[in-house]
Amino acid sequence: MLVLNQTDLTPASFILTGIPGLEDMHLWISFPFCSMYAVATAGNCGLLYLVCREDSLHRPMYYFLAMLSLTDLVMCSGTTPKALGIFWFHLKEISFDECLVQMFFVHTFTGMESGVLMLMALDRYVAICYPLRYSTILTNPVIAKAGLSTFLRGVFLIIPFTFLIKRLPFCRGNIVHHTYCDHMSVAKLSCGNIKANVIYGLMVALLIGGFDILCITVSYTMILRAVVSLSSAEARQKAFSTCTAHICAIVFSYSPAFFSFFSHRFGGHTIPPSCHIIVANVYLLLPPTMNPIVYGVKTKQIRDCVIRIFSGCKDTKCHSM
């Protein structure tokens, strides 16, 4: 039932429907969601533990990886428990203020994810193009400032979303056809003018996603030029192998984001809403699930630390890469 404040038509709560059209499949859909969330939580907590515990991982590359793991944990934890509550227990109601808080965290940390991937690309650029100056360029204060700047960028760009939503009159009901409070899904319930929401949303996408993708592209263009110029094939392979895990992380993060962005604008009515919502959830679950696995498999030093811990070795140092 819709509960409205008669003065400003602000609902006391919203109803999240989950995945419209697939209500009968919610229980089955919940199993891969739950499995991915469990892997994401365990994997990212494990990576954070390794980076904190092992002195040999106290290097710029692994500090950025720790930032990525922390971001992934918050990103998927902000939506998946609520989605599972909808699928399993039909806990569909969310208060207006809780909806705004969820919206803020989801969009802030998806922006943070993109920003950290950009910082990791710059890290690989410095490591390959300026190896002798790597430790002097990427000092701990520089890394801390870069991480803080990326976080604050997301906070300051996303905060206006909450005010843009709060100003809208909601007279089309309070049913959100989604598993979480996405900015535009909530804005479309308003009978007011949402042009500012649409324009600002596109601006934020360009300022965060567009800028980060440009920096990543430029970084890897310079990396490719530096790698190709190396005389030894073995040196080229070794240099490029340090980037493979990061390239995989970029693919896992941006592929569902691009699909969601372009299908919304060019897919029209040919792509069902259920597909959009599933992809939106995959976008928040796939990177946190796959990043620890990829970095664990592709990064020898992390692999050695994991093997040593599970084998019960008493040495406090991991083998050098």
Phi, psi and omega in degrees: 000138183278123178251117186241143167281120189293339184278321184233008176055042175261122182290146176290332181205164173245159175247117177271121186276346186090234180249102184298137181091343181238029182302323180290343182259003185305319182296317180290321179295329184295332184295310175296326177298312182294319180297314179296319180295320179296316178296317180298315181295311180295315183295314182287324174296322177297317178296317179298320178297315180297314183296322179289324189275322188266121179298328182290346178261008178275068181225158185308315183303319184278334172295317177295323177296322177296320175300317180296318180296316179297318178298316180298319180299313180293320184299312182280331180287340179286343185233320189296315178303321178293319178298318178294326175297323176293313184293319188267318189240004180057035177274079190267344186278139175219132182292160182301314181292320177297324178296317179294320179296315179299316179301316180298311183293318181299309184286326178296315186275340168291322173294322178296320177303312179297318181295320179292322176299323177294318178296324179291327175294319177295323176300314179294324178298313180294318182297324184269321184272333180227060186298326183286338181255008187303309184288336179274333177281310183263073176279167180301317177298322179296317180296317180296317180293321179296315179296316179295319179298320179295319179294313182295326175303313179296316182300309185291330179279333184268331180309318179302336177304317183295321179288325177295326177285318184295335182280347187278143171274131182253097181239013177253019181102180182233023181265114180261118181277074182196172176265348177211171184276087173279144185306306184286329177297322178284317182299327182291349175281347183281148173264005178269187181276117181254017181301321180296322178297316181295312183295315181292324177300317178293322178298316180295319178300321179287318183292328180264292184297313182298314180296316183294318179296322177298314180296319179296318180296314179296317180300314183285336172296315178293322178298315181299318178296319180292320181292317180297328182284349179292141185283326185267135177294324179294320178294321178297317181294318180294319181294316183285332181295335178290346182260349189297318180297319180292321177298319177298318179298321178296316180298314181295328183278313188273337182299306177294330178295315178296318180300313181297317182296310185285326180291326177295324186266331184240349181284336180060224180265007182284335179256122184295152180303326180300324179293317178301317184288321177298316179296321178299322178287323177298321179301325180272344183253326185296309180300313178299330180285316188274330184302313178297324180294312182297313181291328177292324181279317188273340184257111187299320184294321176293319179300316180296321180295317180296315180298317181296318180295316182287336179275353176081019179297140183272349182293131183276354181252142173276157177295142179289154184287000000 
